[in-house]
Amino acid sequence: MKIKAIYENGVLTLEKCENAIEKIPQFGVKVLSVTVEAVFQSRELRRQYLLMTNDSLNLYVRYEE
């Protein structure tokens, strides 16, 4: 897979990455916001289940909906 890097106004952008981000809605993926409070609240899940931070945040946010 070749990624095309281009410069726009002196800023490097990754065309392939931008294209992928634009396609997210087509996949039906629900993107949730994570508050600072959620980071701290998910700490207990990390300790209890020996989870990594991203995993505990996903779990916390999913069940706090």
Long-range contacts (C-beta under 8 A, 24 or more apart in sequence): 32-61, 32-65, 34-61, 38-64
